[in-house]
């Protein structure tokens, strides 16, 4: 009987399932996407235990160093730079300068140690740079080993898209500078996969700050520090928070970002669930109306010997099946949406986003199915009030 | 009118226990009207013997349908009692009445009332759905036999695509399939052509005779009640005469 009832709804039933599935999919996609961004960004920051830069925005320091967001950072004073690089509490240090652009790719001046992620990675193609006019590229960079390129000054207005040479880039070229691509690094699932990486000294040279022995080390925008221990990490973070420096653990900044993201996610989830509730209410209204229109059908069942509970259960099961089916379909639909969005974001940011489901993602469909089953009780109201004789004739 | 050459139906016959039907001081008022207004039904007393076949005659609005509803427990009278043997049907609670009706009553409705999304066969087997997860083989066989006897083949066609005559035959098969001891039919031949009316009338009468079931048919059709044990005339909700 339930099947016959659902068949009688025809297109209305299909639309109800699709609407519920879309409402659930939005909630699932938001949750899965937010979690994927969190996991990918945490992975991206794994090789950046402590970052020291010039005083300013801690978030900006992390975003520029770890995620290569093109923002002009202040420079650490030479004295501080030298002090950090020579600090015995650091097991390893790597200055970073992100200032230029090569065919839409960010150009990073740093050390081979950071490029190899502290010795963990080796070029998958070619070799590591050994001279100031050599560079390696990230796995997803649209440049080939053997290419010779001329970098350009990045400007605030420049919107760099890998592989696309903008008019600004052409206008601000370091004329006469040639950089040879000698290697390609394996994928890291981070923004560095799109980067062109060269020795910091070469970058200084390109900007006319050639470092010569006996002269002070030029200031740098940021230094990535691998402290020798936890205590040393906290000491250095405390020490380099004054006298013209700012030390941050990227993890703490990311935690703040995640809190903000979490708030935004909660808000979006609440909006998505509210949307689902509105859809459910509309569908309940539809079911109540249909139950009213089908009074004679339900009266017939009663006249043939079905109890009131049997008929009510038939109507409720129909409503529940619609809601549960919609909720169930919404989960894979949401995952597909999150994965498609992940592909877009990965292409734009380099962050390897792989949205997947976890237990929390089943809460939304479960809540929708539960709400649907409760609202289904409303749909049986006309059935419970049915006066069989009248409804049969009428 | 009856076609004696029609083949015998061979579905197994259940042992039934028809009982006398008695109505005492049954009154059904009109909705929303004062108690003084003429009621839809006002029967001082009526008795139908177990296995009796009765035609219920009367003009439109005389109360024939309401009387069938009261007997089937679909409408509870404002006062009075309806007894099936010793059982006071009109005093049963709603669910008990549903269960009583399931066990005892087969009903043919004036406006056919099939579920169009189901096949003719599934419509016929509907009375078996309510108390069972599965329909047993004997019930399926009974349904198939009835469908074949009524010229409806296997009954696989959708009920929504049946002609009026075919639909009414399916409705009759549905009323008889569970072999109820009490069969009620409300204008079962209304709007049917002569052949279909004859087929339906034959089946109702022969089935009741064979099983010893009580049959009450509300109709305008004098031909239909030929061969019945008796007729009752309803006039403005009252039993006006019997023959």
Interface residues (C-beta under 8 A of the other chain):
Chain A: X1 X4 X5 X7 X8 X296 X297 X300 X301 X302 X303 X304 X305 X306 X307 X308 X309 X310 X388 X389 X392 X393
Chain B: X65 X66 X69 X72 X74 X75 X94 X95 X98 X99 X101 X102 X103 X105 X107 X109 X111 X113 X115 X116 X117 X118 X122 X126 X127 X129 X130 X131 X174
